[in-house]
């Protein structure tokens, strides 16, 4: 199929882009990398009156790393993250997760802002944003606001983003150099959306006990989720084989994935359990 007939604009500033969105009465779409939106247009799953292209907004391309963490401009592409060797130290969990995003061609065009705004529950970036307690900087007609990832994702392909707002930056908190972490996902074919995925990290105290455990999952709910009961089980304990087994069992008991044509709920629950166990074992190496 072909995309619907629509108007096109390529503003040169965020303010101009916001004004264009506001003038469309909710019937406009923002396009950045276009890796999600273009197929939706082709299949008429989206039929906006106006397409607002961010290609001329040069100030949204930066990756900034300082003592406060990592700031990703909304137009940062997956290949930009892959090419930035600083991230292997400053945020290795992010760097590892991006390796699983689709294929080279998609990573060469897709953007972090587009991914979080699209909010696919199986996508890697929303999962990393939630697990790492990222903040989204959002600009709209009323000015700039900040939204926590835990509040931003509200359903399948749904966020708190208003039709006349744009995500301009994603901020990830500072990363400890001694932090333990892992990212694993399973897809039927390399590059496909994950049937399930797990992102996790934690620190160790002076007694070698886990503190600050963060465990997130993708592909098993209508949005990325945190496995809070698993985190509570891990915190305050040294990582042992018995703790890994208990955490894996807890994950299987507490998640309730939907069934679909790709896999039944029970399979996805077992998959999350297995991925969590493998991830925790990986952190012990």
Backbone torsions as a table, in degrees:
resi	resn	phi	psi	omega
1	UNK	NA	165.3	179.6
2	UNK	-110.8	153.2	177.7
3	UNK	-61.4	156.0	177.4
4	UNK	-70.7	162.9	175.1
5	UNK	-69.5	130.8	-178.8
6	UNK	-153.0	165.0	174.8
7	UNK	-87.4	156.4	-177.2
8	UNK	-133.5	138.0	176.4
9	UNK	-141.7	145.3	178.9
10	UNK	-127.9	82.4	-177.2
11	UNK	-65.8	161.9	-178.9
12	UNK	-107.9	1.9	177.7
13	UNK	-148.4	159.0	177.8
14	UNK	-63.2	-40.8	179.9
15	UNK	-60.1	-42.9	178.9
16	UNK	-64.7	-39.6	178.9
17	UNK	-63.0	-43.7	180.0
18	UNK	-63.4	-40.8	178.7
19	UNK	-63.4	-39.5	177.6
20	UNK	-63.5	-43.3	178.6
21	UNK	-63.3	-43.2	-178.5
22	UNK	-64.9	-30.0	-177.2
23	UNK	-79.0	-7.5	-173.1
24	UNK	-96.1	0.6	179.8
25	UNK	55.6	40.2	176.6
26	UNK	82.2	5.3	-176.9
27	UNK	-106.7	29.5	178.1
28	UNK	-119.5	156.5	175.2
29	UNK	-129.3	141.7	174.1
30	UNK	-87.8	137.6	173.8
31	UNK	-123.0	131.9	176.6
32	UNK	-119.5	-88.1	174.5
33	UNK	-77.9	-31.1	176.2
34	UNK	79.8	7.8	-174.2
35	UNK	-73.4	-20.5	173.7
36	UNK	-102.6	-41.0	-174.2
37	UNK	-69.8	-41.2	-176.3
38	UNK	-61.4	-44.5	174.9
39	UNK	-62.1	-36.1	179.0
40	UNK	-65.2	-38.0	176.9
41	UNK	-66.5	-42.6	-178.2
42	UNK	-62.1	-36.4	-179.9
43	UNK	-92.4	7.5	179.7
44	UNK	59.0	28.9	172.6
45	UNK	-79.9	-16.4	172.7
46	UNK	-134.8	134.6	-178.6
47	UNK	-137.4	66.7	-179.7
48	UNK	-72.9	158.2	173.5
49	UNK	-81.1	-27.1	-174.2
50	UNK	-138.0	135.8	174.7
51	UNK	-109.9	120.7	-178.9
52	UNK	-105.0	107.5	-175.0
53	UNK	-89.9	127.2	-177.2
54	UNK	-91.9	13.0	-171.3
55	UNK	-61.4	-25.1	-177.9
56	UNK	-92.6	1.6	-178.8
57	UNK	-87.9	87.8	-170.9
58	UNK	-72.6	-21.9	-174.6
59	UNK	-83.0	10.9	179.7
60	UNK	-111.8	17.5	-174.3
61	UNK	-102.7	0.2	-169.1
62	UNK	-87.2	145.2	166.3
63	UNK	-109.1	114.4	-177.0
64	UNK	-112.7	128.7	-179.7
65	UNK	-125.0	123.5	177.2
66	UNK	-147.8	-167.9	-175.9
67	UNK	-65.9	-17.4	179.8
68	UNK	-88.2	-11.2	179.4
69	UNK	131.6	-150.7	-177.7
70	UNK	-116.4	130.0	176.0
71	UNK	-115.5	124.7	-179.0
72	UNK	-110.9	118.2	172.3
73	UNK	-62.2	147.4	-173.5
74	UNK	-59.7	-24.8	-179.0
75	UNK	-94.0	6.3	174.3
76	UNK	-62.3	128.7	-178.5
77	UNK	-91.5	162.5	178.0
78	UNK	-60.3	-38.9	-179.9
79	UNK	-67.2	-26.9	175.3
80	UNK	-66.6	-39.8	177.7
81	UNK	-66.7	-43.5	178.8
82	UNK	-60.0	-37.3	-174.6
83	UNK	-81.1	-17.4	-176.8
84	UNK	-86.9	98.8	-175.3
85	UNK	-66.9	-18.3	178.5
86	UNK	-62.3	-29.7	-174.7
87	UNK	-70.9	-20.0	177.6
88	UNK	-64.7	-20.0	176.0
89	UNK	-107.4	-43.6	-174.4
90	UNK	-74.5	-27.8	175.6
91	UNK	-161.3	73.8	-176.7
92	UNK	-64.0	-27.8	178.1
93	UNK	-64.3	-44.1	175.6
94	UNK	-61.2	-47.6	-177.9
95	UNK	-60.2	-39.7	179.9
96	UNK	-69.5	-42.8	-177.9
97	UNK	-61.4	-38.0	-176.6
98	UNK	-66.9	-24.3	176.7
99	UNK	-61.7	-21.8	-177.0
100	UNK	-92.8	-2.7	-177.3
101	UNK	-74.4	110.1	168.7
102	UNK	43.2	-132.3	-176.4
103	UNK	-123.7	170.7	-176.9
104	UNK	-52.6	-45.1	-176.3
105	UNK	-61.4	-39.4	178.7
106	UNK	-70.3	-42.4	-179.3
107	UNK	-66.1	-22.0	179.3
108	UNK	-78.3	-14.1	-178.0
109	UNK	-124.2	-35.4	-175.9
110	UNK	-63.9	148.2	-175.6
111	UNK	-122.4	156.3	-179.8
112	UNK	-67.5	-38.9	178.8
113	UNK	-64.3	-41.3	177.8
114	UNK	-63.3	-38.0	-178.6
115	UNK	-67.0	-47.0	-178.8
116	UNK	-69.6	-34.7	178.6
117	UNK	-69.8	-35.6	178.2
118	UNK	-71.3	-35.4	171.4
119	UNK	59.8	44.0	173.5
120	UNK	-69.3	128.0	-176.1
121	UNK	-67.1	-12.3	177.9
122	UNK	-100.4	-2.0	-174.9
123	UNK	-80.6	150.0	-175.0
124	UNK	-71.0	-44.6	-173.4
125	UNK	-63.7	-44.9	174.8
126	UNK	-58.3	-37.4	178.3
127	UNK	-64.7	-42.7	177.6
128	UNK	-65.6	-42.2	179.9
129	UNK	-59.1	-44.8	-179.5
130	UNK	-68.7	-49.0	-177.1
131	UNK	-60.2	-38.8	-176.0
132	UNK	-92.0	6.7	178.2
133	UNK	56.3	50.5	179.1
134	UNK	-71.7	160.4	173.9
135	UNK	-118.0	136.2	176.7
136	UNK	-99.5	130.2	170.7
137	UNK	-93.3	125.5	-172.9
138	UNK	-126.4	133.3	179.8
139	UNK	-116.3	133.1	178.3
140	UNK	-145.5	-173.0	-178.9
141	UNK	-59.1	-27.3	-179.2
142	UNK	-88.2	-0.5	179.7
143	UNK	117.5	-154.2	-176.9
144	UNK	-105.4	137.2	175.4
145	UNK	-135.1	162.4	178.7
146	UNK	-118.6	135.1	-178.0
147	UNK	-125.9	130.2	174.6
148	UNK	-71.0	144.3	-179.4
149	UNK	-58.2	-35.8	-178.5
150	UNK	-63.0	-25.0	178.7
151	UNK	-98.5	-22.3	-172.1
152	UNK	-71.0	-43.5	-177.6
153	UNK	-88.3	119.9	-173.6
154	UNK	-121.5	-5.5	179.9
155	UNK	175.0	-177.5	179.5
156	UNK	-64.6	118.0	-177.7
157	UNK	58.2	29.8	-178.1
158	UNK	-130.7	134.3	176.6
159	UNK	-136.6	178.8	176.2
160	UNK	-82.6	3.1	-179.9
161	UNK	-65.8	126.5	177.2
162	UNK	-79.8	158.3	-177.6
163	UNK	-58.7	-22.8	-178.7
164	UNK	-107.2	22.9	179.2
165	UNK	-117.0	156.3	-179.9
166	UNK	-131.9	133.8	169.9
167	UNK	-75.4	125.8	-179.2
168	UNK	-109.7	-20.8	-177.1
169	UNK	-158.9	147.8	172.2
170	UNK	-119.8	126.6	-177.7
171	UNK	-113.2	124.2	178.4
172	UNK	-107.2	131.6	-178.6
173	UNK	-60.4	161.3	-179.0
174	UNK	-57.7	147.9	-174.6
175	UNK	-110.1	129.9	177.1
176	UNK	-75.9	135.6	-177.9
177	UNK	-67.4	-21.8	-179.0
178	UNK	-97.6	5.6	-175.3
179	UNK	-67.2	142.9	174.7
180	UNK	-96.2	141.0	-174.7
181	UNK	-156.4	163.5	174.7
182	UNK	-162.4	148.5	171.9
183	UNK	-136.3	124.1	177.0
184	UNK	-138.2	143.1	172.7
185	UNK	-144.4	162.3	178.1
186	UNK	-128.8	127.9	176.2
187	UNK	-130.4	154.5	-178.7
188	UNK	-63.6	-36.2	175.6
189	UNK	-135.6	149.3	178.1
190	UNK	-57.0	127.9	-179.9
191	UNK	97.5	-17.0	176.4
192	UNK	-71.8	162.3	173.0
193	UNK	-61.8	145.6	-177.6
194	UNK	-69.2	135.0	170.5
195	UNK	-73.0	-28.0	171.9
196	UNK	-165.9	151.9	177.7
197	UNK	-152.8	153.5	-179.7
198	UNK	-132.5	131.3	171.8
199	UNK	-118.8	133.1	-178.5
200	UNK	-148.0	152.5	170.8
201	UNK	-158.3	158.3	176.9
202	UNK	-160.8	164.4	173.7
203	UNK	-111.9	168.2	177.0
204	UNK	-119.5	138.0	177.0
205	UNK	-87.5	-173.3	-176.1
206	UNK	-66.0	-16.9	177.2
207	UNK	-96.7	10.1	-179.3
208	UNK	65.8	29.4	177.6
209	UNK	-101.1	149.4	-177.3
210	UNK	-71.8	132.4	173.2
211	UNK	-133.2	149.5	176.1
212	UNK	63.4	38.2	179.3
213	UNK	-66.2	131.9	174.5
214	UNK	-125.7	122.2	179.2
215	UNK	-130.7	117.3	178.9
216	UNK	-118.5	156.9	-179.8
217	UNK	-137.2	145.8	176.3
218	UNK	-124.3	156.8	174.5
219	UNK	81.6	5.3	-175.4
220	UNK	-124.6	6.1	-179.8
221	UNK	-151.9	-175.9	-178.8
222	UNK	-80.8	3.3	177.9
223	UNK	-163.5	168.3	172.4
224	UNK	-64.6	146.9	-176.9
225	UNK	-133.7	156.8	170.3
226	UNK	-98.1	138.8	176.9
227	UNK	-93.1	81.0	-171.2
228	UNK	-63.8	-38.1	-179.3
229	UNK	-68.8	-34.2	175.3
230	UNK	-66.9	-43.7	178.2
231	UNK	-58.5	-44.1	-179.7
232	UNK	-63.5	-37.0	179.2
233	UNK	-67.0	-37.6	-178.2
234	UNK	-73.8	-40.7	-173.7
235	UNK	-61.5	135.3	176.8
236	UNK	86.6	5.5	-178.0
237	UNK	-128.3	149.3	172.1
238	UNK	-74.1	149.8	-179.4
239	UNK	-76.5	114.2	178.7
240	UNK	-129.3	169.3	176.9
241	UNK	-60.1	-39.6	-179.2
242	UNK	-68.5	-36.5	177.9
243	UNK	-68.2	-40.8	177.5
244	UNK	-60.1	-44.0	179.4
245	UNK	-63.7	-40.9	-179.9
246	UNK	-67.0	-41.3	179.0
247	UNK	-65.3	-40.9	178.2
248	UNK	-61.8	-44.6	178.6
249	UNK	-64.8	-39.9	179.6
250	UNK	-63.3	-40.7	178.5
251	UNK	-60.4	-45.2	-178.6
252	UNK	-63.9	-35.6	-178.5
253	UNK	-73.6	-32.5	-169.4
254	UNK	-97.3	-19.9	179.1
255	UNK	-86.6	152.3	-179.3
256	UNK	-138.1	71.3	-176.2
257	UNK	-66.9	153.4	174.2
258	UNK	-76.5	154.9	171.2
259	UNK	-92.3	144.9	175.9
260	UNK	-150.8	-168.6	-176.1
261	UNK	-68.0	-16.6	-176.9
262	UNK	-89.8	-33.8	-177.0
263	UNK	-168.2	146.3	174.0
264	UNK	-75.4	164.3	-178.6
265	UNK	-56.4	-43.7	-176.4
266	UNK	-61.3	-37.6	179.8
267	UNK	-65.5	-45.3	-179.0
268	UNK	-65.5	-38.2	177.3
269	UNK	-62.1	-43.0	178.2
270	UNK	-65.6	-35.7	179.9
271	UNK	-65.3	-45.1	177.3
272	UNK	-60.0	-43.9	178.6
273	UNK	-58.3	-45.3	-179.4
274	UNK	-67.0	-43.9	180.0
275	UNK	-63.9	-38.5	178.2
276	UNK	-63.3	-46.0	179.6
277	UNK	-60.1	-44.4	179.7
278	UNK	-64.3	-39.8	179.7
279	UNK	-65.1	-44.0	179.0
280	UNK	-64.0	-40.3	177.6
281	UNK	-63.6	-37.0	179.3
282	UNK	-63.0	-37.2	-179.1
283	UNK	-69.9	-19.0	-178.1
284	UNK	-82.2	-11.7	-177.9
285	UNK	-72.1	NA	NA
